[in-house]
Amino acid sequence: LRGYYQDGELVVDFKLVALNYLRSWFLPDFAIVFCEWISIFFTVLEDGDGDSSGSVKILRLVKLGKILRLISALRIIRFVRVLEAFIERSMSEVNRMMFRIATLCFFFLWCNHMLSCAWFAIGTIRPSEPDVRWTEFVWEVHGEELPYLETAPWYQYVTALHWAVAQTTLGAMEITPANS
């Protein structure tokens, strides 16, 4: 259920919420979706006849769509400000400190997740001249020798995450990159 505040009161009536959305964020959201639809439409219709003017127009629409998405993302900044004001009013100092620490830990883990996914993708997708990648080494798992890519997906993820955490902290890791 969506709603908005008007003069300090929460309005949740569907018609009023729809009218408020039409007056405020409908046009930017529609422009974003419209640019995406048009670029998809032209991509499907383009038959590869060598005419680059159509491609230039599609690139302009894609750029416009990205700019509009960025503008739309600025709403998140407003949401964060509202959330910070709510936390400031409703939580004690100790709870705010715990919330900030939890937020920092979550951000740290998210960044390490992204780093581990990128490192795993580089190890599996990127071409290597002598075909020696870190993901192709044989590992000992529970006393059994297995190629890394044949181990369980959770083991692959935890290993890549462990490497990422070791890179962003002072920890050590036996795994070293081997792509050439």
Disulfide bonds with the S-S distance in Angstrom:
none
